[in-house]
Amino acid sequence: MKVIHKLFFITLLLFGYFLSAKTIIICPTCKVKSIKEGIAIAADYDTLLIKKGTYKEYNIQITKPLTLLGENYPVIDGEDKGEIITIQSNDVTIDGLFIINVGTSYTTDYAAIRVVKSENFLIQNVVLEKLFFGIYLEKSNNGRIYHNKIIGDAVDEYNSGNGIQLWYSKNIEVEKNIVQHVRDGIYLEFSDNITIKKNTSTDNLRYGLHFMFSNDDVYTDNTFENNGAGVAVMFSKRIKMNGNTFKKNWGTAAFGLLLKEITDAEIINNTFEENTIGINIEGSNRINYTNNNFIRNGWAVKVLGACYTNVFSKNNFLYNSFDISYNSKLNDNSFDQNYWSNYTGYDLDKNGIGDIPYRPVKLFSYIVNRTPETIVLLRSLFMDIIDFSEKVSPVFTPDNLMDANPLMHKRK
């Protein structure tokens, strides 16, 4: 009963706050002319309505529950002096601002918007340009980053920051953001239960998305295109990757998706198209790869070792230079009911499954792993001959790596 009374009292108190909250109008010709001044005079849960105009301010500290609402995208110009907005309170909303000219430093990660040890925040409809770091969450939980546009001008990795960065944060939604021309589009470190969906991360120097030591995260329906490399997921558990597009991530060390030390993950309904390597896998176990499309990649899947009890089923492998590449004769992974565009078998009983198994690992891919320069012989007749001889009698490639039930028709 005491607990119920306490909760009732807190509800009444919050309701009272909202009833008494007021709107403070900020504009160059208003009584309140600066955002800092508006914050200083605001009470908890007030709204600062920022009219169209340019506000040359930085180091804006929000230490109380507030809403900063821009009208017609007012510009906050940090003049390259440092961090622009720092949130250090629960229940803060930033909506509809245009923020430019974040300071650059080799010792401090200045951000356009930083959230520090805060809960229940919302950052939406914000445009960030000429930035170092964009949106930076630090030990903050239960928030949402929605429908923002983050456009950097990064040239070199060493003096550029990330578009959206989460550090030691939990239960965050990152949805419908556009991130371009930064170091990493979205970066997670020690951040669990994060949902990343319907974002577009393109033309970034390093990764479109980068995970480190983050567990139980889900990313769905995102596009990662033309980055230094698409997505890197490292040292993490129970990640679900569904419905994403990894496209045109080209380069000598580029891939659509890198998996390093990953366990118990799902990779389902994704498209890997025109990447140097579709998926590069190392030390990753118990992963289900299902219903994915691998289209015109250099290598569809490249396995570098220490990968066990993974299952590849019902995927389409279409017109890749190499479908599967191994650097070992050992195989503890399962391939079943995939469609392989290079399969030349037959289906006499017309059940849609090839009557002879398909061996997706070519001897030439083994040779290229050992001696990359031999790639110039890719289309030569000599390579076709040695691939055929290895298929008949495997010596260098895993003799038990085969799809015993190759599909005759592409999975729709």
KENU-567202 format. One line per 5 residues: number of its first residue (from 1); their letters; for each residue x, y, z of N, C-alpha, C. Coordinates in steps of 0.05 Angstrom, whole numbers, plus 5000, padded with zeros to 4 digits. Layout:
// residues N
NUM) a) X,Y,Z,X,Y,Z,X,Y,Z | ...
***
This chain:
// residues 412
1) mkvih) 5017,4976,5000,5000,5000,5000,5017,5025,5000 | 5039,5025,5016,5057,5048,5016,5069,5053,4989 | 5076,5031,4975,5088,5034,4949,5068,5046,4929 | 5043,5038,4931,5022,5049,4913,5019,5079,4919 | 5019,5086,4944,5016,5115,4951,5040,5131,4941
6) klffi) 5064,5119,4942,5088,5133,4933,5087,5137,4903 | 5079,5116,4888,5077,5118,4859,5056,5139,4851 | 5033,5139,4866,5012,5158,4860,5022,5187,4865 | 5038,5190,4886,5049,5217,4892,5068,5226,4870 | 5085,5207,4860,5104,5215,4839,5089,5222,4813
11) tlllf) 5068,5206,4807,5052,5212,4783,5040,5240,4785 | 5028,5246,4808,5016,5272,4812,5037,5294,4809 | 5061,5289,4820,5082,5309,4819,5090,5315,4790 | 5094,5293,4774,5101,5297,4746,5079,5310,4730 | 5054,5303,4736,5032,5315,4723,5031,5345,4729
16) gyfls) 5037,5352,4753,5038,5380,4761,5060,5395,4746 | 5083,5382,4743,5104,5394,4727,5095,5401,4699 | 5082,5381,4686,5074,5385,4658,5053,5407,4656 | 5035,5408,4675,5014,5429,4675,5026,5456,4678 | 5047,5458,4694,5059,5484,4699,5081,5492,4679
21) aktii) 5088,5473,4661,5110,5478,4642,5101,5500,4622 | 5120,5516,4615,5114,5539,4597,5132,5538,4573 | 5126,5554,4553,5143,5556,4529,5157,5583,4529 | 5183,5582,4526,5200,5606,4525,5209,5610,4496 | 5202,5632,4484,5208,5638,4456,5235,5652,4455
26) icptc) 5252,5641,4437,5279,5652,4433,5282,5661,4404 | 5290,5686,4400,5296,5695,4373,5314,5720,4375 | 5327,5728,4353,5345,5751,4354,5332,5777,4363 | 5305,5780,4360,5292,5804,4367,5273,5801,4392 | 5274,5777,4404,5257,5771,4427,5270,5781,4452
31) kvksi) 5255,5780,4474,5266,5786,4500,5288,5767,4507 | 5285,5741,4501,5306,5722,4505,5319,5716,4478 | 5345,5724,4476,5359,5724,4450,5378,5700,4446 | 5385,5686,4467,5404,5664,4464,5393,5639,4477 | 5403,5616,4468,5394,5590,4478,5404,5587,4507
36) kegia) 5428,5595,4513,5439,5593,4540,5422,5609,4559 | 5414,5633,4551,5396,5649,4568,5369,5636,4573 | 5359,5624,4552,5333,5610,4555,5335,5587,4574 | 5357,5571,4573,5361,5549,4591,5363,5559,4620 | 5377,5580,4623,5382,5591,4650,5356,5599,4664
41) iaady) 5337,5610,4650,5312,5620,4662,5290,5599,4662 | 5294,5576,4648,5273,5556,4645,5270,5540,4670 | 5246,5532,4675,5240,5513,4697,5239,5484,4685 | 5239,5465,4702,5238,5437,4693,5214,5432,4674 | 5219,5418,4653,5199,5410,4633,5189,5433,4616
46) dtlli) 5201,5456,4617,5194,5478,4599,5203,5471,4570 | 5191,5485,4551,5199,5483,4523,5212,5508,4514 | 5236,5506,4502,5248,5529,4489,5242,5528,4459 | 5226,5547,4450,5219,5548,4422,5239,5567,4408 | 5256,5556,4392,5278,5571,4380,5270,5578,4352
51) kkgty) 5266,5604,4347,5257,5614,4321,5279,5613,4301 | 5272,5614,4275,5292,5614,4253,5311,5636,4257 | 5337,5630,4252,5358,5650,4255,5384,5635,4259 | 5405,5650,4264,5432,5638,4269,5440,5646,4297 | 5447,5626,4313,5455,5630,4341,5484,5620,4344
56) keyni) 5502,5639,4348,5531,5632,4350,5537,5625,4379 | 5533,5600,4386,5536,5590,4413,5550,5563,4413 | 5564,5557,4434,5575,5531,4439,5576,5526,4469 | 5583,5501,4476,5583,5493,4504,5557,5499,4518 | 5535,5492,4505,5508,5495,4516,5503,5472,4534
61) qitkp) 5499,5477,4560,5496,5456,4580,5466,5453,4588 | 5455,5429,4585,5427,5425,4593,5428,5407,4617 | 5421,5418,4640,5423,5403,4666,5396,5400,4679 | 5375,5404,4664,5347,5401,4674,5330,5389,4652 | 5307,5377,4659,5289,5366,4638,5278,5389,4621
66) ltllg) 5284,5389,4595,5275,5410,4577,5270,5399,4549 | 5255,5414,4534,5252,5409,4505,5263,5433,4490 | 5283,5428,4472,5292,5449,4454,5280,5443,4427 | 5262,5460,4418,5247,5456,4394,5253,5478,4374 | 5264,5471,4351,5270,5490,4331,5247,5494,4312
71) enypv) 5243,5519,4304,5222,5526,4284,5236,5534,4258 | 5230,5519,4237,5243,5524,4211,5273,5521,4212 | 5283,5503,4227,5311,5496,4229,5329,5519,4235 | 5328,5531,4258,5348,5551,4266,5376,5539,4267 | 5396,5556,4260,5423,5546,4259,5438,5553,4285
76) idged) 5450,5533,4296,5468,5537,4319,5497,5533,4308 | 5512,5555,4308,5539,5555,4297,5559,5555,4320 | 5574,5533,4323,5594,5531,4344,5620,5545,4338 | 5622,5555,4313,5646,5570,4304,5672,5555,4310 | 5671,5529,4309,5695,5512,4312,5708,5515,4339
81) kgeii) 5693,5523,4360,5705,5529,4386,5704,5506,4405 | 5688,5485,4400,5686,5463,4418,5660,5448,4415 | 5652,5434,4437,5627,5420,4437,5603,5440,4437 | 5581,5432,4425,5559,5451,4422,5537,5447,4443 | 5525,5423,4444,5504,5418,4464,5513,5393,4480
86) tiqsn) 5511,5396,4507,5516,5374,4525,5492,5370,4543 | 5481,5346,4542,5457,5339,4558,5466,5324,4582 | 5459,5333,4606,5467,5320,4631,5442,5318,4649 | 5419,5313,4637,5394,5310,4652,5377,5289,4639 | 5360,5277,4655,5339,5259,4644,5317,5276,4630
91) dvtid) 5302,5263,4613,5278,5275,4601,5284,5300,4585 | 5303,5298,4567,5310,5320,4549,5303,5313,4520 | 5291,5332,4506,5285,5328,4477,5299,5350,4461 | 5313,5342,4440,5324,5361,4420,5311,5355,4394 | 5298,5375,4382,5281,5371,4359,5283,5394,4340
96) glfii) 5291,5389,4314,5289,5408,4293,5310,5430,4293 | 5335,5423,4300,5356,5443,4299,5376,5436,4276 | 5390,5457,4267,5411,5454,4247,5437,5463,4261 | 5455,5444,4266,5479,5450,4282,5504,5447,4264 | 5521,5467,4264,5545,5466,4247,5570,5475,4263
101) nvgts) 5593,5469,4251,5619,5479,4261,5625,5470,4289 | 5627,5443,4292,5636,5432,4318,5667,5435,4319 | 5678,5441,4342,5706,5443,4345,5721,5416,4340 | 5745,5417,4330,5761,5394,4325,5785,5394,4344 | 5791,5370,4356,5813,5368,4375,5826,5341,4373
106) yttdy) 5852,5340,4379,5866,5314,4379,5865,5302,4407 | 5854,5316,4427,5854,5306,4454,5825,5303,4466 | 5806,5317,4454,5778,5316,4463,5759,5310,4440 | 5741,5291,4445,5721,5283,4425,5697,5302,4426 | 5701,5326,4415,5679,5345,4414,5656,5335,4397
111) aairv) 5632,5338,4406,5608,5329,4391,5589,5352,4387 | 5572,5349,4366,5550,5368,4362,5530,5365,4385 | 5523,5340,4392,5506,5335,4415,5517,5312,4431 | 5523,5316,4456,5533,5295,4474,5512,5291,4496 | 5506,5265,4502,5488,5258,4523,5504,5242,4544
116) vksen) 5505,5253,4569,5522,5241,4590,5504,5232,4613 | 5506,5206,4619,5492,5195,4643,5463,5204,4645 | 5449,5201,4623,5421,5211,4622,5402,5189,4614 | 5377,5192,4621,5356,5173,4614,5333,5187,4599 | 5319,5171,4583,5294,5181,4571,5298,5206,4555
121) fliqn) 5316,5205,4536,5322,5228,4519,5312,5222,4490 | 5308,5243,4475,5299,5241,4447,5314,5262,4431 | 5328,5252,4410,5342,5270,4392,5331,5264,4364 | 5316,5283,4353,5303,5277,4327,5302,5302,4309 | 5300,5296,4283,5297,5317,4263,5319,5338,4264
126) vvlek) 5343,5329,4271,5366,5347,4273,5384,5343,4249 | 5394,5365,4238,5414,5364,4217,5441,5374,4228 | 5461,5357,4224,5488,5363,4234,5507,5364,4210 | 5522,5386,4208,5542,5389,4186,5567,5401,4198 | 5589,5398,4183,5615,5409,4192,5621,5401,4221
131) lffgi) 5623,5376,4224,5625,5365,4251,5650,5349,4256 | 5656,5344,4281,5677,5325,4289,5663,5299,4296 | 5652,5297,4320,5633,5275,4326,5605,5287,4323 | 5586,5271,4316,5558,5280,4312,5543,5278,4338 | 5530,5255,4342,5514,5250,4367,5530,5229,4383
136) yleks) 5536,5236,4408,5554,5219,4424,5540,5213,4451 | 5533,5187,4455,5521,5178,4480,5542,5166,4498 | 5541,5174,4523,5561,5165,4542,5547,5157,4568 | 5547,5130,4573,5534,5119,4596,5505,5130,4599 | 5490,5128,4577,5463,5138,4577,5444,5116,4567
141) nngri) 5420,5115,4577,5402,5093,4572,5374,5102,4565 | 5359,5083,4552,5331,5087,4547,5325,5113,4532 | 5338,5116,4509,5334,5139,4492,5329,5132,4463 | 5325,5153,4447,5319,5148,4419,5333,5170,4402 | 5346,5160,4381,5359,5178,4361,5344,5173,4335
146) yhnki) 5328,5192,4326,5308,5187,4305,5309,5208,4284 | 5311,5200,4259,5306,5216,4236,5324,5241,4235 | 5350,5236,4239,5370,5258,4238,5387,5255,4212 | 5399,5277,4204,5417,5277,4181,5444,5287,4189 | 5464,5270,4186,5491,5276,4196,5510,5274,4173
151) igdav) 5520,5297,4164,5537,5299,4141,5564,5311,4149 | 5585,5295,4149,5611,5304,4156,5627,5312,4131 | 5652,5319,4135,5670,5325,4113,5697,5312,4118 | 5696,5288,4128,5721,5273,4137,5738,5267,4112 | 5764,5270,4116,5784,5264,4095,5802,5242,4105
156) deyns) 5811,5244,4130,5830,5225,4142,5818,5214,4168 | 5823,5188,4174,5812,5176,4198,5823,5189,4224 | 5848,5197,4224,5861,5206,4249,5849,5232,4259 | 5838,5249,4242,5827,5274,4251,5797,5277,4245 | 5783,5254,4245,5754,5255,4241,5741,5238,4262
161) gngiq) 5715,5243,4267,5700,5228,4287,5678,5212,4275 | 5661,5200,4292,5639,5183,4283,5613,5198,4282 | 5595,5189,4265,5569,5202,4263,5552,5199,4287 | 5547,5174,4295,5531,5168,4319,5548,5148,4336 | 5554,5155,4360,5571,5138,4377,5557,5132,4403
166) lwysk) 5557,5106,4410,5545,5097,4436,5567,5084,4452 | 5571,5093,4476,5592,5082,4494,5579,5076,4521 | 5580,5050,4529,5569,5041,4554,5540,5051,4557 | 5524,5046,4536,5496,5054,4536,5478,5030,4531 | 5453,5032,4540,5435,5009,4538,5407,5018,4530
171) nieve) 5393,5000,4516,5364,5005,4509,5361,5031,4493 | 5375,5033,4471,5373,5056,4454,5362,5048,4427 | 5344,5065,4415,5335,5061,4388,5349,5081,4370 | 5361,5071,4349,5374,5089,4328,5359,5083,4302 | 5342,5101,4294,5324,5095,4272,5322,5118,4252
176) knivq) 5322,5110,4226,5317,5128,4203,5336,5152,4203 | 5361,5147,4209,5381,5168,4206,5397,5165,4180 | 5407,5187,4170,5425,5187,4147,5452,5197,4157 | 5473,5180,4152,5500,5187,4161,5519,5184,4138 | 5534,5206,4133,5552,5205,4110,5578,5220,4116
181) hvrdg) 5600,5212,4103,5625,5226,4103,5636,5231,4131 | 5635,5211,4148,5648,5212,4174,5667,5188,4176 | 5680,5184,4199,5698,5161,4202,5681,5135,4202 | 5667,5129,4224,5648,5107,4225,5620,5120,4226 | 5602,5109,4209,5575,5120,4209,5562,5118,4237
186) iylef) 5561,5093,4247,5549,5087,4273,5569,5069,4288 | 5576,5076,4312,5596,5062,4328,5585,5054,4355 | 5587,5028,4362,5578,5019,4388,5601,5006,4403 | 5604,5013,4428,5624,5000,4445,5613,4996,4473 | 5613,4971,4482,5601,4964,4508,5572,4974,4510
191) sdnit) 5557,4970,4489,5529,4979,4489,5511,4956,4482 | 5492,4950,4500,5475,4926,4497,5446,4934,4492 | 5431,4915,4480,5403,4919,4475,5397,4944,4459 | 5413,4947,4438,5410,4970,4420,5395,4961,4395 | 5376,4977,4386,5361,4972,4361,5369,4992,4340
196) ikknt) 5379,4983,4318,5388,5001,4296,5372,4993,4271 | 5355,5010,4263,5337,5002,4240,5332,5025,4221 | 5330,5018,4196,5323,5036,4174,5341,5061,4172 | 5366,5057,4178,5386,5078,4174,5400,5075,4148 | 5411,5097,4137,5427,5096,4113,5455,5107,4120
201) stdnl) 5475,5090,4118,5502,5098,4125,5520,5093,4101 | 5528,5115,4088,5542,5113,4063,5566,5132,4062 | 5585,5124,4045,5608,5142,4038,5624,5150,4063 | 5627,5132,4082,5643,5137,4106,5671,5126,4102 | 5690,5138,4116,5718,5131,4112,5724,5102,4120
206) ryglh) 5713,5093,4143,5721,5067,4153,5697,5048,4152 | 5679,5049,4171,5657,5030,4171,5630,5045,4170 | 5610,5032,4157,5583,5042,4159,5572,5038,4187 | 5578,5015,4199,5570,5008,4226,5592,4992,4239 | 5598,4997,4265,5620,4985,4278,5612,4977,4306
211) fmfsn) 5613,4951,4312,5607,4941,4339,5632,4932,4353 | 5634,4938,4379,5656,4926,4395,5645,4920,4423 | 5647,4894,4431,5640,4886,4458,5611,4894,4465 | 5593,4890,4446,5565,4898,4450,5547,4873,4445 | 5529,4867,4463,5513,4843,4462,5483,4848,4459
216) ddvyt) 5469,4828,4448,5440,4829,4447,5430,4853,4431 | 5444,4860,4410,5435,4883,4394,5422,4872,4368 | 5405,4889,4357,5390,4882,4333,5393,4904,4312 | 5401,4897,4288,5400,4917,4267,5386,4906,4242 | 5366,4921,4233,5348,4912,4212,5343,4934,4192
221) dntfe) 5340,4926,4166,5331,4943,4145,5348,4968,4141 | 5374,4966,4146,5393,4988,4142,5407,4985,4115 | 5418,5006,4105,5434,5006,4080,5462,5016,4087 | 5482,4999,4079,5510,5006,4083,5524,5005,4056 | 5529,5028,4044,5538,5028,4016,5562,5047,4013
226) nngag) 5581,5037,3997,5604,5053,3989,5620,5064,4013 | 5623,5048,4033,5641,5056,4056,5668,5043,4052 | 5688,5052,4068,5713,5038,4068,5709,5009,4072 | 5692,5001,4090,5682,4974,4093,5653,4977,4104 | 5637,4957,4100,5608,4960,4107,5604,4960,4137
231) vavmf) 5605,4936,4149,5599,4933,4178,5619,4915,4190 | 5629,4923,4214,5647,4906,4229,5634,4899,4256 | 5630,4873,4261,5619,4864,4287,5640,4848,4301 | 5650,4857,4324,5673,4844,4337,5667,4839,4366 | 5675,4815,4376,5675,4809,4404,5647,4814,4417
236) skrik) 5627,4804,4404,5599,4808,4413,5583,4782,4411 | 5561,4782,4426,5544,4758,4428,5515,4764,4421 | 5502,4745,4410,5473,4745,4405,5464,4770,4390 | 5477,4775,4367,5470,4797,4350,5451,4787,4328 | 5430,4802,4323,5412,4795,4301,5414,4816,4279
241) mngnt) 5420,4806,4255,5424,4823,4232,5405,4815,4210 | 5384,4830,4206,5362,4821,4189,5355,4843,4169 | 5352,4835,4143,5341,4853,4123,5358,4876,4115 | 5384,4875,4120,5401,4897,4113,5413,4894,4085 | 5422,4917,4074,5435,4917,4048,5464,4926,4051
246) fkknw) 5483,4909,4042,5511,4916,4043,5520,4917,4013 | 5527,4941,4004,5530,4945,3975,5554,4963,3969 | 5569,4954,3949,5591,4970,3937,5611,4979,3957 | 5618,4962,3976,5640,4968,3994,5665,4955,3982 | 5679,4971,3966,5702,4961,3951,5728,4971,3962
251) gtaaf) 5749,4955,3959,5776,4963,3968,5792,4938,3974 | 5819,4942,3976,5836,4919,3981,5830,4905,4007 | 5820,4920,4027,5813,4908,4053,5783,4912,4059 | 5766,4913,4038,5738,4920,4042,5721,4895,4043 | 5698,4898,4056,5679,4876,4058,5652,4888,4064
256) glllk) 5631,4872,4058,5605,4881,4066,5601,4878,4096 | 5610,4855,4107,5607,4849,4135,5631,4834,4145 | 5643,4844,4167,5665,4830,4181,5655,4819,4207 | 5659,4793,4212,5652,4780,4237,5678,4770,4250 | 5684,4780,4274,5707,4771,4288,5700,4765,4317
261) eitda) 5704,4740,4325,5697,4731,4352,5668,4736,4359 | 5650,4727,4342,5621,4730,4346,5609,4702,4351 | 5590,4701,4369,5577,4676,4375,5547,4679,4377 | 5532,4658,4369,5503,4656,4373,5489,4680,4360 | 5494,4684,4334,5482,4706,4320,5463,4696,4298
266) eiinn) 5447,4714,4287,5430,4709,4265,5436,4729,4242 | 5439,4718,4218,5443,4735,4195,5423,4726,4174 | 5401,4740,4172,5378,4730,4157,5367,4752,4138 | 5360,4744,4114,5346,4762,4094,5362,4787,4088 | 5389,4785,4088,5405,4808,4080,5414,4805,4051
271) tfeen) 5422,4828,4039,5433,4828,4012,5462,4838,4012 | 5480,4822,4001,5508,4829,3999,5514,4832,3969 | 5517,4856,3959,5519,4860,3930,5543,4878,3923 | 5559,4868,3905,5582,4882,3894,5601,4893,3916 | 5608,4875,3934,5629,4881,3953,5654,4865,3946
276) tigin) 5677,4875,3954,5702,4859,3951,5698,4832,3964 | 5689,4832,3989,5682,4807,4004,5654,4811,4015 | 5636,4793,4011,5609,4796,4022,5611,4794,4053 | 5619,4771,4063,5623,4767,4092,5651,4756,4097 | 5666,4769,4114,5692,4760,4122,5690,4749,4151
281) iegsn) 5696,4724,4155,5690,4711,4181,5716,4700,4193 | 5719,4706,4219,5742,4696,4234,5733,4691,4263 | 5738,4667,4272,5733,4660,4300,5704,4664,4309 | 5685,4657,4292,5657,4662,4297,5641,4636,4295 | 5625,4630,4316,5613,4604,4319,5583,4606,4324
286) rinyt) 5570,4584,4316,5541,4581,4321,5525,4604,4310 | 5529,4609,4285,5515,4631,4271,5497,4618,4249 | 5473,4628,4247,5455,4619,4225,5455,4640,4203 | 5463,4631,4179,5462,4648,4155,5439,4637,4138 | 5417,4651,4137,5393,4641,4124,5380,4662,4106
291) nnnfi) 5372,4653,4082,5356,4670,4064,5371,4696,4056 | 5397,4695,4054,5412,4719,4045,5418,4717,4015 | 5422,4740,4003,5430,4741,3975,5458,4752,3972 | 5475,4736,3959,5503,4744,3954,5505,4748,3923 | 5508,4773,3915,5506,4779,3887,5531,4795,3877
296) rngwa) 5544,4783,3858,5567,4796,3844,5588,4807,3863 | 5594,4792,3883,5617,4799,3901,5642,4787,3891 | 5665,4797,3899,5690,4783,3893,5690,4756,3907 | 5688,4757,3934,5684,4733,3950,5657,4736,3963 | 5639,4717,3961,5614,4718,3975,5619,4714,4005
301) vkvlg) 5632,4693,4012,5639,4687,4040,5668,4678,4042 | 5683,4691,4059,5711,4684,4062,5715,4676,4091 | 5723,4651,4096,5726,4640,4123,5756,4638,4129 | 5765,4651,4150,5793,4653,4156,5802,4634,4178 | 5783,4619,4189,5791,4598,4208,5777,4601,4235
306) acytn) 5778,4579,4251,5766,4578,4277,5737,4585,4277 | 5723,4575,4257,5694,4580,4254,5680,4553,4255 | 5663,4549,4275,5651,4522,4280,5621,4523,4283 | 5608,4502,4275,5579,4497,4277,5563,4521,4268 | 5571,4532,4245,5555,4552,4232,5538,4538,4211
311) vfskn) 5514,4549,4205,5496,4537,4186,5489,4557,4164 | 5495,4550,4139,5488,4565,4115,5466,4551,4101 | 5442,4562,4101,5419,4548,4088,5401,4568,4074 | 5391,4559,4051,5371,4574,4035,5381,4602,4027 | 5407,4604,4021,5418,4629,4011,5421,4628,3981
316) nflyn) 5421,4651,3968,5426,4652,3939,5455,4662,3935 | 5471,4647,3921,5498,4655,3913,5498,4660,3883 | 5498,4685,3875,5493,4693,3848,5517,4708,3836 | 5531,4695,3817,5551,4708,3800,5574,4720,3815 | 5582,4708,3837,5605,4717,3852,5630,4705,3839
321) sfdis) 5653,4719,3841,5678,4707,3831,5685,4682,3846 | 5682,4683,3872,5685,4660,3890,5661,4659,3909 | 5648,4636,3910,5626,4634,3929,5635,4631,3958 | 5652,4611,3962,5663,4605,3989,5693,4602,3988 | 5707,4615,4006,5736,4613,4008,5744,4604,4035
326) ynskl) 5761,4583,4036,5772,4573,4062,5802,4574,4061 | 5815,4578,4084,5844,4576,4085,5853,4551,4100 | 5835,4532,4102,5841,4507,4117,5827,4484,4104 | 5837,4460,4110,5824,4436,4100,5802,4426,4119 | 5800,4438,4142,5781,4430,4162,5755,4445,4159
331) ndnsf) 5733,4431,4162,5706,4444,4160,5687,4432,4181 | 5676,4449,4197,5656,4440,4217,5630,4456,4214 | 5626,4466,4189,5602,4482,4184,5584,4468,4164 | 5559,4475,4164,5539,4461,4148,5529,4479,4125 | 5528,4468,4101,5517,4482,4078,5495,4464,4067
336) dqnyw) 5470,4475,4066,5448,4459,4057,5426,4475,4044 | 5417,4466,4021,5395,4478,4006,5399,4507,3999 | 5423,4512,3990,5430,4539,3979,5427,4538,3948 | 5423,4561,3936,5424,4562,3907,5451,4574,3898 | 5464,4559,3880,5490,4567,3870,5488,4572,3840
341) snytg) 5493,4596,3831,5491,4601,3802,5511,4586,3786 | 5533,4577,3799,5554,4562,3784,5549,4532,3785 | 5527,4524,3797,5521,4495,3798,5512,4485,3770 | 5524,4463,3761,5518,4452,3735,5507,4424,3736 | 5496,4417,3759,5484,4391,3763,5457,4388,3750
346) ydldk) 5443,4366,3756,5417,4360,3743,5398,4351,3765 | 5372,4350,3757,5351,4343,3776,5332,4324,3762 | 5339,4298,3761,5324,4279,3746,5296,4274,3758 | 5294,4275,3785,5268,4270,3797,5251,4295,3800 | 5261,4318,3790,5245,4343,3789,5234,4352,3816
351) ngigd) 5250,4347,3836,5241,4356,3863,5253,4383,3871 | 5267,4397,3852,5278,4423,3857,5305,4423,3871 | 5316,4399,3876,5341,4396,3890,5360,4380,3872 | 5384,4390,3868,5403,4377,3851,5410,4349,3860 | 5414,4331,3841,5419,4303,3847,5448,4297,3855
356) ipyrp) 5466,4316,3850,5494,4312,3858,5502,4336,3875 | 5518,4332,3895,5526,4354,3913,5542,4375,3898 | 5543,4399,3910,5559,4421,3899,5581,4428,3918 | 5605,4429,3908,5629,4437,3923,5635,4466,3917 | 5629,4485,3935,5632,4513,3929,5661,4524,3931
361) vklfs) 5679,4509,3943,5706,4520,3947,5723,4512,3923 | 5733,4531,3909,5751,4526,3886,5780,4525,3895 | 5795,4509,3881,5824,4508,3887,5837,4535,3882 | 5827,4549,3861,5838,4575,3855,5835,4595,3878 | 5813,4594,3892,5810,4612,3915,5830,4606,3937
366) yivnr) 5837,4580,3940,5859,4572,3959,5885,4584,3949 | 5891,4583,3923,5916,4593,3912,5917,4624,3916 | 5895,4637,3911,5894,4666,3913,5899,4675,3943 | 5888,4659,3962,5893,4665,3990,5922,4664,3996 | 5936,4645,3984,5965,4642,3989,5982,4662,3973
371) tpeti) 5973,4667,3948,5988,4685,3930,5969,4704,3916 | 5963,4727,3929,5942,4745,3918,5947,4753,3889 | 5972,4755,3880,5978,4764,3853,5966,4746,3832 | 5960,4721,3838,5949,4702,3819,5921,4709,3810 | 5909,4728,3823,5881,4736,3816,5879,4744,3787
376) vllrs) 5901,4753,3775,5901,4761,3746,5894,4738,3728 | 5896,4713,3739,5890,4689,3723,5861,4680,3726 | 5845,4696,3739,5818,4688,3747,5802,4675,3724 | 5802,4687,3700,5785,4677,3678,5800,4659,3659 | 5823,4649,3667,5839,4633,3648,5829,4604,3647
381) lfmdi) 5834,4592,3624,5827,4564,3621,5842,4546,3640 | 5867,4553,3646,5884,4537,3664,5871,4535,3691 | 5860,4557,3701,5847,4557,3728,5822,4539,3727 | 5807,4540,3705,5784,4523,3703,5791,4493,3705 | 5814,4487,3693,5823,4459,3693,5831,4449,3720
386) idfse) 5846,4466,3735,5855,4457,3762,5832,4457,3781 | 5812,4476,3777,5788,4475,3794,5773,4449,3790 | 5771,4441,3765,5756,4416,3759,5770,4392,3771 | 5797,4391,3769,5812,4369,3780,5809,4368,3811 | 5808,4391,3824,5805,4391,3853,5777,4383,3861
391) kvspv) 5757,4389,3845,5730,4381,3850,5727,4351,3849 | 5741,4339,3830,5739,4310,3826,5753,4295,3849 | 5776,4306,3858,5792,4293,3879,5804,4315,3897 | 5789,4323,3918,5799,4345,3935,5825,4338,3949 | 5844,4356,3947,5870,4353,3961,5875,4376,3979
396) ftpdn) 5871,4401,3969,5877,4425,3985,5852,4437,3998 | 5829,4432,3987,5804,4444,3998,5790,4424,4016 | 5772,4433,4034,5759,4414,4053,5742,4394,4038 | 5749,4368,4042,5735,4347,4026,5706,4343,4035 | 5699,4352,4059,5672,4349,4069,5655,4374,4066
401) lmdan) 5666,4395,4053,5651,4419,4050,5635,4418,4024 | 5610,4412,4027,5593,4411,4003,5564,4416,4011 | 5549,4424,3991,5520,4427,3995,5508,4402,3982 | 5498,4384,3999,5487,4359,3989,5460,4362,3976 | 5447,4385,3981,5420,4390,3970,5419,4417,3956
406) plmhk) 5435,4421,3936,5434,4448,3923,5408,4453,3909 | 5398,4477,3912,5372,4484,3899,5376,4488,3869 | 5357,4479,3853,5359,4483,3824,5349,4510,3816 | 5333,4523,3833,5322,4549,3825,5327,4569,3848 | 5331,4593,3840,5337,4615,3859,5315,4618,3878
411) rk) 5322,4621,3903,5301,4627,3924,5291,4655,3920 | 5265,4658,3921,5253,4685,3917,5251,4699,3944
***
